[in-house]
């Protein structure tokens, strides 16, 4: 995985070198001076799975990456948020929607690529019921619409979104 390249120790400023741990066989940047190990942990994101009359809500992205592609609504978890607060904030921000209830759907390892930087993420998806479905879009979204699972438009190639759609299409 081609992740952000961290070159210097955040503790002492010395150069980081790559070392391999025996327990996980992962290569980790380690300080050549103070031995600080820089763990490249994934960034958490949330995704809302919103259905109405057996159709799935998709949003059309207005910004990079994947401008003009369709995706599921969601976003990054901020420092002061848990997963549920982050999901509520994202749906409120993007759609002016209020959550009535959520049910855990699954978690997915993925990547977010922007301007040559690859961010490792863990996306947590929730099935969401809303208080109403009259959306007011912000500038991040060009459109929001419901689609039948067998007639989806061109989706952004996010690994987590692809995995969720595949799981949703599986027969019960």
C-alpha positions in Angstrom: 0.0 0.0 0.0 1.5 3.3 -1.0 0.7 5.4 2.0 1.8 8.9 3.1 5.6 9.0 3.3 6.6 10.2 6.8 10.4 10.9 6.7 11.2 12.4 10.1 10.5 11.4 13.7 7.7 13.5 15.3 9.5 13.1 18.7 13.1 14.1 18.0 13.2 15.0 14.3 15.7 12.3 13.3 15.3 10.3 10.1 12.9 7.4 10.1 14.0 4.0 8.8 11.9 1.1 7.8 11.9 -1.8 10.3 9.9 -5.0 10.2 8.2 -6.4 13.2 8.2 -10.1 13.9 4.7 -10.2 15.3 2.9 -8.8 12.2 5.5 -8.9 9.5 4.6 -5.3 8.7 7.2 -2.7 7.9 7.0 0.3 10.1 8.8 3.7 10.1 11.1 3.7 13.2 13.3 6.5 14.4 17.0 5.9 13.8 17.8 7.9 17.0 15.1 7.5 19.7 13.5 4.2 18.4 10.0 5.8 18.2 7.8 3.6 16.1 5.4 5.5 13.8 2.2 3.4 13.5 0.4 4.2 10.3 -3.1 3.5 11.6 -6.1 3.9 9.3 -8.4 6.9 9.4 -12.0 6.2 10.3 -14.8 7.1 8.0 -18.6 6.5 8.1 -21.1 5.6 5.3 -24.9 5.8 5.3 -26.9 3.2 3.6 -30.3 4.9 3.0 -33.1 3.0 1.3 -36.6 4.1 0.3 -39.1 1.7 -1.4 -36.3 -0.9 -2.0 -34.1 1.7 -3.7 -30.7 3.0 -2.5 -29.8 6.6 -2.1 -26.7 7.7 -3.9 -25.1 11.1 -4.1 -23.2 12.6 -7.1 -19.9 14.1 -6.0 -19.0 17.7 -6.8 -15.3 17.5 -5.8 -12.2 15.4 -6.3 -11.6 12.6 -6.0 -14.1 11.2 -8.5 -16.0 14.4 -9.3 -19.3 13.6 -11.1 -19.3 10.0 -9.9 -22.0 8.6 -7.7 -21.3 7.2 -4.2 -22.9 6.5 -0.9 -23.2 9.5 1.5 -20.6 9.8 4.3 -17.2 11.1 5.2 -14.4 11.3 7.7 -14.7 11.1 11.5 -13.5 14.3 13.1 -11.4 14.3 16.3 -14.3 15.0 18.7 -16.8 12.6 17.1 -17.7 9.0 17.6 -19.1 7.1 14.6 -22.7 7.9 15.1 -22.0 11.6 15.6 -19.9 11.7 12.5 -22.6 10.0 10.4 -25.2 12.5 11.7 -22.9 15.4 10.9 -22.1 14.2 7.4 -25.8 13.6 6.5 -26.8 16.9 8.0 -24.0 18.7 6.2 -24.5 17.0 2.8 -28.2 16.5 2.7 -29.8 18.5 5.6 -31.0 15.1 6.7 -31.7 14.0 10.3 -31.2 10.4 11.4 -34.2 8.6 13.0 -32.3 5.3 13.6 -29.2 3.4 12.6 -28.2 -0.2 12.4 -24.6 -1.4 12.0 -24.1 -2.9 8.6 -20.3 -3.6 8.4 -16.8 -2.3 8.3 -14.5 -2.2 5.3 -10.8 -1.5 4.7 -10.2 0.9 1.9 -8.1 3.8 0.6 -8.8 7.4 -0.1 -6.5 9.0 -2.8 -6.3 12.7 -3.2 -3.5 14.8 -4.8 -1.0 11.9 -4.8 -1.6 11.0 -1.1 -3.1 7.6 -0.3 -4.9 7.5 3.0 -5.6 4.1 4.5 -9.2 4.1 5.9 -11.6 1.9 7.8 -15.1 2.7 6.8 -18.0 1.8 9.1 -21.4 1.5 7.3 -24.8 1.9 8.9 -28.2 1.3 7.5 -30.0 4.6 8.2 -33.7 5.6 8.5 -34.3 9.3 8.3 -36.9 11.6 9.7 -37.7 12.8 6.2 -36.4 12.4 2.7 -36.7 16.0 1.4 -33.0 16.7 0.8 -31.3 20.1 0.5 -27.8 19.6 -1.0 -24.7 21.4 -0.1 -21.9 22.3 -2.5 -20.2 18.9 -2.1 -23.1 17.2 -3.8 -24.4 17.8 -7.4 -27.4 15.4 -7.0 -29.0 12.9 -4.7 -31.3 10.2 -6.0 -32.7 6.8 -5.2 -31.7 3.9 -7.6 -32.7 0.2 -7.9 -29.7 -2.0 -7.0 -29.8 -3.5 -10.5 -29.8 -0.1 -12.2 -27.0 1.9 -10.5 -25.2 4.7 -12.3 -21.4 4.9 -12.6 -20.0 4.6 -9.1 -16.8 6.1 -7.7 -14.3 3.3 -7.5 -13.9 3.5 -3.7 -13.2 -0.1 -2.4 -15.5 0.3 0.6 -18.5 1.5 -1.5 -17.9 -1.3 -4.0 -17.9 -3.9 -1.2 -21.1 -2.5 0.4 -22.9 -2.5 -3.0 -21.8 -6.1 -3.6 -23.0 -7.1 -0.1 -26.4 -5.3 -0.7 -26.9 -7.2 -4.0 -26.4 -10.6 -2.4 -29.6 -12.6 -2.1 -30.8 -13.0 1.5 
